Amino acid sequence: MENGNISKHTTFYAVGLSYKKADAEIRGKFSLDDNGKENVLIQAQKEGIVALIVTSTCNRTEIYGFAQHPFQLIKLLCENSQGTVEDFQKVAYVYKNQEAVSHMFRVGTGLDSQILGDFEIISQIKSAFVQSKSLNLANAFMERLVNAVIQASKRIKNETEISSGATSVSFAAVRYIFNTVEDIANKNILLFGTGKIGRNTCENLVKHTKHEQITLINRTKDKAERLAKKLDLIVKDYADLQVEIQKADVLVVATGAQNPTVDKTILNLKKPLLILDLSIPKNVNENVQDIDDVTLIHMDHLSQMTDETLENRKKHIPAAEAIIEEIKDEFISWTKQRKFAPTIHALKEKLNSIKDGELNVQRKKMANFDEEQAELISARIIQKITNHFANHLKDDNTLVDESIEWIEKIFQLENKA
């Protein structure tokens, strides 16, 4: 599966964009739904890419993969999303080799998340890898790397307190509602859409309020009914959206639509309305703010509501980073060893053939030639010589490719790659 010629001249890259430089609107343009991700993978296959994985969440969209030039991966992203190369260049990042490896570790362990210590991304990386593997777009390097990141994430979760305390966008949404809406227990809440953050917000609201006043509407009713059954909520038809919005004091929008589903034309309000838009791309048109008594809060506002929880989490960053370093070092030394193992093997074969030739000469010359002793001594010498070469190649300061080249030249080794 791994084409030696392609992979010999390709580099491991991470290309993408995140909340750090890209606002919700730009992230929305580049976001990939399941269909979009699959299209990226199918196109990558056609273009002869040996391994890559694609992730897209509300906070970031990324491609990790092998290419001759990062533009091959950027092109895949732009051609399968609404984003343009110009937009990408303004907000994106491109990492290669060790930086790309480090980046995946930071992302997968929640250190790069908008909310520090948010472990949801690791399940995205896992499923992205499973999908790539099913299409033969995984190689040994990618598999080992993803497993190392999963291992780091597990250890950080278990051995540090980086995700202690409740904090997430949905938690911030609930806190915002409680802090802003007076007498919330007697107010009507309408959840439109069943996106993940909306569901979590809904679950948190149910935990903290009398929930006979929470109503749920989704374009596909069966999804809404499944959630409503779990949380004991009222479900209304999509056709009733306008009427239900009139009754609501709080509207939480969490649909997965690519274009706004709520704008001022459908609001015919009799009382103040707080709208929380928890969708990426945004699903509430900014024009709702033209109406008096409408307050629109977007997910990005909620994400800025940091609290002591996040401050406390920051204390655990060094412990998390130490775990990452340990696991990453193991991974890097595995990649190096994998790179030079064939050379060491060829060197050993070469030294053994020199030894065999020399023993043949001595066998003919000496009457009392001790075969066993000669074998033992020369094998030990060969082992010691190859160990010296292996230790040199393992050293962090060694330029592995150059060293392999001169070892192959000096010993006239066949380049089997």
N, C-alpha and C positions, 0 to 999 in steps of 0.2 A: 504494500500500500504506500509506504513512504518512498517516493521517488528520489533516489540518491542524488541525481543530477540537480533536481529542483532544490531540494533541501540544502544541498551543499552551498548554494549561492543565495539562500534566503536568510532573512533576519527575523527575529521574533519582535513584533511590535504590539503596543497597546495604543489604539486611537479612539478618541471619544470626546464627550463634553459633559459637564456636570453643573449642578447648581452654583458652583463657585464662580464661574464666569458667565454662565448662560442663564438668562431669566426664564420664567415659566413659558413664555411665548416661544422663544427659540427652542427650548427643550421639547416643547410640543411639536414643533416642525420636524425634529429629528427622531421623535419617539417612534418605535416600531411595535406594532401589535404582532400577534402570533404569526399572522400571514406575512407581515413584513420581514420578520426574522427568518422565516422559512425561505422567502425569496432571496434574501442575502446569501443563505447557505447554498441554495441551488445555483445561484450565479457564481459563487466562489468555486463550486465543483467544476463548472464549465470553464472557468478561467484557470484551472490547474493549481489552485491553492491547496496545499497538503493538509493544513489543519487550521481551524479557527473556531472561536466561540463568540456569540453575540448576546449581549444583555441589554435590556431596556426597561428602566423603571421610571417613576415620576421624577426622580432626581438626576438620572444620568442615562446616557446611551453609549455603549462601548463595544468595540470589536477588538479581540485579542487574536493575533494570528501570524502566520509566516508569510512573508512576501519579499519580493526583490526590492520593492520600494513602498513606503507607507501609503503613497497615493492609490495603490491598488485597493487598499482597505477603505480609504476615505471615499473612493469612487463607489464602492459597494454600498456604503452607508447613504451617500447622497442620492444614488440612483434608485434606492428603495424607500426613501422617505420624502417628506416635503422640503427637506433642507437643501440649501445650495452650498457649493464649494466656498463661495464668498462668505456666507454666514459661518460656515465651519471654521474658516481661517481666523475669523474674529474671536471666537470663543473656545476653540478646541485645544486639545493637547495631543502630542505624539510622543510616546516613550519607546525606547528600543532596548533590546537585550536585558541587562540586569535592572535598568530603571523600569522596564515594562513588567518584569517579574515582581519587583518591589511594589509597584503600583497595584498589581492584582492582590498582593498580600494585604495592603492597606485597605483596599476597597472591600475585600472579602471578609475582613475582620471588623468592619464597622468603624475603623479609625478615620475613614474619609467620608463617612455618612454625614448628611445634613444634621442629623441628630446623632451625636457621638454614641457609639456602642449599640447602634441599631443593627441587629443581626439578620434582618430580612433578606439582605442582598445575597447572603451565602446560598440560600435555597435557589435563588435565580441563577447563580453561577453553576450550581449542581445540575439544574435542569437544562441549562444551556449546553453544558458538556454532554449530557445524555443525548440531547437532540443532535449535536454535531457528530457524536460517535455513531449514531444510528445511520447517518449519511456518509460514513467513512471519512469524516473530516476531523479525525483526531489522530495524533501520533503519540509515541511513548512520552515525549517531552511534555505535551499538553496534559496527558493523563496524570503523569507524576506531579506536575505543577498544581493542577486543580486539587488533587488529593492532599498535597502539602498545605494548600490554603485552607481546605476543609478542616484538616487536623489543627492548624493554627487557630482557626475560629473556635473549634470545640474547646481547645485548651484555654483560650482567653476567656471564654464564657465560664468555664469551670474554675479557673485558677485566679481570676481577677474580678474586681467588682465594677468593671467598666459599664455593665448594663444594669447596675443596681438602680432602684428607684423607678417610678413609672414616668416615662416621658416618650412621647411620640406625637406625630402630627394630630392623630385622633384624640390623644389625651389633651393636647393643647386646645383642640377645637372644643372639647367638652368644657374645659376650664374657662375658655373664652365665653361660651354660652352662659355658664353659671355666673361668671363675674359681670356680664353685661345685661342679661335679661332678668328683670326683677320678677319675683314670684314665679319662677320657672315651673314649679310643680303644677301650676294651673294654666300653663300656656300650651298652645298646639305646636307640635314639631312635625314637619313633613320631610321625609328623606326621599329624594328623587335620584334613582340609580342605585346599583348595588356594588359599586367599585369597592376595592379592599378597604381603603381608608374610611369610606362612608360606612361600610359594615362595622368596622372597629369603633367608629364614633357612635354608631347606633347602639352597639353592645355596651359601650361605656355609659351612654345616656340611660339605657335601660337599667343598668346597675344602680344609677344614682337618682332616678326620678320615678314617680308613679308613671307607668308607661302606657296607660290607656289613651294618652293624648298623643302618641307617636303613630303617624301614618306612613305607609311605604308605597311608593309608586315606581314601577320599572317598565321599560318598554316591552320586555318579554316578561309576562306576568308570572310564569312558573318560577323564575329565579326569585322574584319578590316573595312568592308564596313559601318557598323553601326557607328563606331567611325569616319571614314573619312567623312561621311555625316554630322555628327554633327560639325566637325571642318573644313570641306571644304578642304580635303587633297586628294592626289593621292594614289590609291591603286594598288599594283602590285601583281602578283601571287607568291606563295611560290617558284615555279620553277625558278623565276627570281632573287632569292636572291643573287647569286654570281655576276651577272651582275650589280645589283643595288648597291652592296657593292663597286664595282669598281668605280662607279660614285660618291659615298658618300665621304664627308669630315668628317662627324660625324655619327657614328653608335650608336644608343641607343638600347640596348638589354633588353627586358622586358618580356621574355617568362616564362611560368610556368613549363618548362620541368625539369625532375629530373636529366638529364645529360647535359653536355655542347652541345650547338647547333651550336656554332661558334668556329672553330679552324683554325690553320694557313693554313691547306690544302685548305680551300675554299677562302683564301685571295690571290688574284692575283692582287696586287695593282700597280696603276700607279702614285699615289700621297699619301701624308701623310694622316693617318686616326686616328681620336680620337675615341676610343671605350669606351662607358660607360655601364658597366654591372649592371643593376638595378634589377637583379633576385636573388632570394634565392630559392634553392641552386644556386651557380654561374653557369651561362650559357655560359660563354666565357672561353675557355681553356687558361691557362697561357702561352701556347706555342706561342700565337699570338705575344708575345713580342720578339720572336726570329727574327721577321721581322723588319728591320730598318723602321723608320717612323711610327711605330704603337705605340700609347700611350694607355694603358689600365687603366681605372679608375674604381674601384669597389665601390659599395654602402658604404662599411665601410669607405672608404677614405672621401666620401662626408659627412658622418655623423659627421666626426671630424671637419668639417668646421664650427665651432661655430662662432657666430658673436655677435654684441652688442645686437641683439634681444634676444638671449638666456641669456646673462648676465642680461638684464632687467627683463626677466621672473623670474629669480631666486629670485628677491626681493619680488615676490608675493607668494613664497612657504609658509611662515608662515601663511598667510591668508587662503591658501588652506588647510593647515594642521589643522587649527582651525575648519574649516567646517567639515573636516573628523572626528575629535575627537568628535564633537557634535553628528553627525549622528551615528558614531560607538558606542558611549556610550549608545545611545537609543537602538541600536540593541543588545548590550551585556546585557543590563538590561532586554530586552524582552526575551533573551534566558534563563537568570537566572530565571526570573519569570515563564517562561514556564516549567522550570525544577522543581521548587518547588511548583507550583500552586496545583498539586494533593495532595501534603503533607499537605499544609495549609487547603485544602478542607477537607481532611480526619481528620485533627486535629479539625476542626470546628464541623464536624459530631460527633466526639468522645466527645467533650465538651458538645455538645447539648444533647447527650444521657445521660451523667452524670447529666446534668441539669434536663432532663425529669424525671430521676429516683428520684432525690432529691425533685423535686416539687411534685411528687406522694406521697412521704413519708410525706411531710409537709401538703399536702392537707388533708390527713387522720388524721393528728394530730390536725390541727387547725380548730376550728369551723368557725371563721370569716376570712378564707383564701382569700386574694385578688389576684385572678388568674392573672388579667391583669398587676397589678403592679409587681408581682413576675416575670412574663415573660419579662417585659420591662427591669427591673434591670438586670436580669441574661443575657439577650441578649446583653446588653451594656457591661457587664463585659467580656463576651466571645469575643466580637468584639475587646475590648482593649487588651485582652491576645493574640489573633491571630495577631493583628497588631504588637505587640512586636516581635513575631516570624518572621513575614513577613519582618519587618525592619532589623532584624538580618540577614535574608537570602539575603536581597538586598545589604547589606554592601559589599563594594569592597574587604575587608579583610577576608570575610567569606569563608571558604572551604565548598561550598554548599553541595557536596556529603556527606561529613562527618556529617554535621549538620542535613541533612535529615535523615541519618541513626540513629543518637541518638534521634531525635524527634520521629521517628517511634518506637524505642525501649522503650523510657520512657512511651509513651502513648499507647504502644502496638497496633500500627496502622497496618492495613492490607497493605502489599506492593502490590499495584495493577499493578505495572509496569511489 
